[in-house]
Each structure stands twice: as C-alpha cells, then as structure tokens.
C-alpha cells in the first residue's frame, strides 16, 4: 500500500507532537506517561528514519519507570539500523542507551564513548542530556567531583538552549550532588514535612492512592511530591525508596534514643 504525501505529513506531525510531549513528561519526572507518548511516536513514524531518534527517549523513560523490557522491541530494530547509518549522533545515542542499560565499568565506558561521539555531532541538547545522565550515574557511584562537572555543563547548555524543563532537572541533580551523603540524616532533613510523611507511608507499603487517603491529599499531589523526593534522594525505584525510608526511620529513632 502506497502512503500519500498528506498521510506522510500527518504521520510526521503525530510523531513530532508525541515525542515533544514525551520529552516534557520525561524531564518533569513522569516516565510512565513519557513511555506512552514515545510508543505512539514510534508507531506513527513507522519505518522512517525519524523514528530512530525517539527510541533513546523511550529507553530512558522505560528505565526510569523500572520497566526496561517495554523498550526491548524498538531497541533491537534501532541498534540494527544505527550500525549501518554512519550517523555520529545516532551512534552517540546508541552508546547512551547501552550505558543506561549497563552497569559498572560497562556503563561508564559507554557514557564516555557517547560523549566522544557527540563531539562529531551538532546536537548540543542531546549532548547535554548525555552529560546529565552521566552526571546522575556518577553521583550514584559517589564520584561527586566528576558528577558536578558534567551536571554543571549540562545545566549551562540547557539554559543557553532555553530547555527549561531539562535545566530544572539538572539543577535538582546538582543540589543533590552537594549533599555529603544521599542516605545520611541530612538528606532526610532536606525534605519537607509533607514529603517525609509521604515517604514514611510508602515505607509502610502504602500505594500512592492509599497515601493520598491517609494524608487527605489528592493522588496527583502525592505523585508530585514523590517525583521531587526521587530527584532529591537520588533513588530510582519504589523499592529503593522503601529501603531508604526504613533506614531514615531507624537513624532518626536512634538519634532520639541517645
């Protein structure tokens, strides 16, 4: 079946719109919503090369949502096409994807490879996004001095480019990086009283809707607070947040008992 030019234009518009919406959600810390938009964008793109650029977005959102398998199908097609493309930008994004899915030395090496490839590509915001992700990785690895350098570079680029949502995320990461220990009492003390109550309720196994009912908040407000908590504490999953809540509670109790 032949696709007419108007149909192609409509598909491209649909892809561009959903990719833009997905990036807004991703930058704002709403990866589940971002995944939905990116999947629609990839579907709308069909076999066009433009759809390749959405796949790294999808992988990042899926990883942040704790569901990396949701990107596995598009990722396999992406990797097979990128290898033959010769595009420095696509190769950089491919390395970034491998870094997101990797661990330890492999992740570190892929981030560095991605940044090297970005030198040959004229896409400053994508380079800054790689710097942001690498900075987040370094912060979690307790390499704070290295993390600060990449996070600050990302923040500067986002500000210059007018990418305000990404700039805010980089700023929050920089603030978190300034703490001496993400899981120390000081980090817990850096949360608002409302945020601490929400974390404590999550630590007891409550769902977001149950937390909202207990604290007389809307589910949307709970979601908003939890996104900020995840950013500030550097946790990436609900399980990690629950472990943090238990640790923070034990440390707080210990301090008052002394």
C-alpha positions in Angstrom: 0.0 0.0 0.0 1.4 3.4 -1.0 1.4 6.2 1.5 0.4 9.5 0.1 2.3 12.7 0.9 -0.5 14.1 3.1 -0.6 10.9 5.0 3.1 11.0 5.5 2.9 14.6 6.7 0.2 13.6 9.2 2.3 10.8 10.5 5.4 13.0 10.9 3.3 15.6 12.7 1.9 12.9 15.1 5.4 11.6 15.8 6.8 15.0 16.5 3.9 16.0 18.7 4.1 12.9 20.8 7.9 12.9 21.0 7.7 16.5 22.3 5.0 15.6 24.9 7.0 12.6 26.0 10.2 14.7 26.5 8.2 17.2 28.6 6.9 14.3 30.8 10.4 12.7 31.0 12.1 15.9 32.0 9.4 16.5 34.6 10.0 13.1 36.2 6.9 11.3 34.8 8.4 8.4 32.9 5.3 6.3 32.7 3.5 9.0 30.8 6.6 9.6 28.7 6.7 5.9 27.7 3.2 6.1 26.4 3.9 9.2 24.2 7.1 7.7 22.9 5.5 4.5 21.9 2.8 6.4 20.0 5.5 8.5 18.3 7.5 5.4 17.2 4.3 3.7 15.9 3.4 6.9 13.9 6.9 7.1 12.5 6.7 3.5 11.0 9.9 2.6 9.2 11.0 6.2 8.7 14.5 7.2 9.9 12.9 10.0 12.0 11.5 7.3 14.4 15.0 6.2 15.2 15.6 9.3 17.3 12.7 8.5 19.5 14.0 5.1 20.6 16.7 6.5 23.0 13.9 8.6 24.6 11.8 5.5 25.1 14.6 3.6 26.6 15.4 6.3 29.1 11.8 6.6 30.1 11.3 2.9 30.4 14.5 2.5 32.5 13.3 5.4 34.8 9.9 3.8 35.1 11.5 0.5 36.1 10.2 -1.3 33.0 13.1 -1.5 30.6 11.6 -4.5 28.8 9.0 -2.2 27.3 11.7 -0.8 25.0 13.2 -4.1 24.0 11.5 -4.5 20.6 12.1 -1.0 19.3 15.7 -1.1 20.7 16.6 -4.2 18.7 15.5 -2.6 15.5 17.2 0.7 16.5 20.6 -1.0 17.1 20.5 -2.9 13.8 19.8 0.3 11.8 22.2 2.6 13.6 25.2 0.3 12.9 24.7 0.9 9.2 23.8 4.6 9.4 27.2 6.1 10.0 25.5 9.0 11.9 27.7 10.3 14.7 24.6 11.4 16.6 22.8 8.1 16.3 25.9 6.3 17.3 26.2 8.6 20.3 22.6 7.9 21.3 23.2 4.2 20.8 26.1 4.3 23.3 23.9 6.3 25.7 21.3 3.7 25.5 23.8 0.9 26.3 25.1 3.0 29.2 21.5 3.3 30.6 21.0 -0.5 30.4 24.5 -1.3 31.6 26.2 -1.4 35.0 29.6 -0.6 36.5 32.5 -0.3 34.1 30.4 -1.0 31.1 28.0 1.8 31.8 30.9 4.2 32.5 32.7 3.3 29.3 29.6 3.7 27.2 28.8 7.1 28.6 32.4 8.2 27.8 32.1 6.8 24.3 28.8 8.6 23.8 30.3 11.9 24.8 33.2 11.4 22.4 30.8 10.7 19.6 28.8 13.8 20.5 31.9 15.9 19.6 31.2 15.0 16.0 27.5 15.8 16.0 25.8 19.2 16.0 23.2 18.5 18.6 24.0 20.4 21.8 20.8 19.5 23.8 21.3 15.8 23.1 24.9 16.1 24.3 23.7 17.9 27.4 21.2 15.1 28.1 24.0 12.6 27.9 26.0 14.7 30.3 23.1 14.9 32.6 22.6 11.1 32.6 26.3 10.5 33.1 26.3 13.0 36.0 23.4 11.2 37.6 25.3 7.9 37.2 28.5 9.4 38.7 26.6 10.8 41.7 25.1 7.5 42.4 28.6 6.0 42.2 29.7 8.6 44.8 32.1 10.3 42.3 30.8 13.7 43.3 33.5 15.8 41.9 33.2 14.2 38.5 29.4 14.4 38.7 29.5 18.1 39.4 31.5 18.8 36.3 29.1 17.0 33.9 25.9 18.3 35.7 27.1 21.9 35.6 28.0 21.6 31.9 24.5 20.1 31.2 22.8 22.9 33.1 24.7 25.6 31.3 23.8 24.1 27.9 20.1 23.7 28.8 19.9 27.3 30.0 21.5 28.6 26.8 19.2 26.5 24.6 16.1 27.5 26.6 15.4 23.9 27.5 14.0 25.0 30.9 12.5 21.6 32.0 15.8 19.9 31.4 17.6 22.7 33.1 15.4 22.3 36.2 16.2 18.6 36.4 20.0 19.3 36.1 19.7 21.9 38.8 18.0 19.5 41.2 20.7 16.9 40.5 23.4 19.5 41.2 21.7 20.4 44.5 21.5 16.7 45.4 25.2 16.2 44.5 26.2 18.9 47.0 25.0 16.7 49.9 27.8 14.7 51.6 25.7 11.6 51.7 22.4 10.9 50.0 21.4 8.4 52.6 22.6 10.4 55.6 20.2 12.2 58.1 20.9 15.5 56.4 19.2 14.3 53.2 16.2 13.3 55.2 16.2 16.6 56.9 16.2 18.3 53.5 12.7 17.0 52.7 9.7 19.0 53.7 7.5 17.7 56.5 4.8 16.7 53.9 7.4 14.8 51.8 8.7 12.9 54.9 5.2 11.8 55.8 4.6 10.6 52.3 7.9 8.7 52.3 7.1 7.1 55.7 3.7 6.0 54.4 5.3 4.5 51.2 7.9 2.8 53.5 5.0 1.0 55.2 3.8 -0.4 51.9 1.0 2.1 51.0 0.2 2.8 47.4 0.0 6.4 46.1 -3.8 6.3 46.3 -3.6 5.0 49.9 -1.1 7.6 50.8 -3.4 10.3 49.4 -6.3 9.0 51.5 -4.2 8.8 54.7 -2.9 12.3 54.4 -6.0 13.9 52.9 -4.2 14.8 49.6 -5.1 14.2 46.0 -3.2 11.4 44.2 -1.8 14.0 41.9 -0.3 15.9 44.8 1.3 12.7 46.1 2.7 11.9 42.6 4.2 15.4 42.5 5.9 15.1 45.9 7.2 11.7 45.1 8.8 12.9 41.9 10.7 15.6 43.8 11.7 13.1 46.5 13.1 10.7 43.9 15.2 13.5 42.5 16.4 14.9 45.8 17.3 11.5 47.3 18.7 10.0 44.1 16.6 6.9 44.3 15.3 5.3 41.1 12.6 2.8 42.2 9.9 2.4 44.7 11.8 -0.5 46.3 14.8 1.7 46.8 12.7 4.4 48.3 11.1 1.9 50.8 14.6 0.8 51.8 15.6 4.5 52.2 12.5 5.2 54.3 13.3 2.3 56.7 16.9 3.4 57.0 16.0 7.0 57.6 13.4 6.0 60.2 15.9 3.8 62.1 18.5 6.5 62.1 16.0 9.1 63.3 14.8 6.8 66.1 18.4 6.1 67.1 19.2 9.8 67.4 16.3 10.5 69.6 17.0 7.4 71.8 20.5 8.6 72.6 
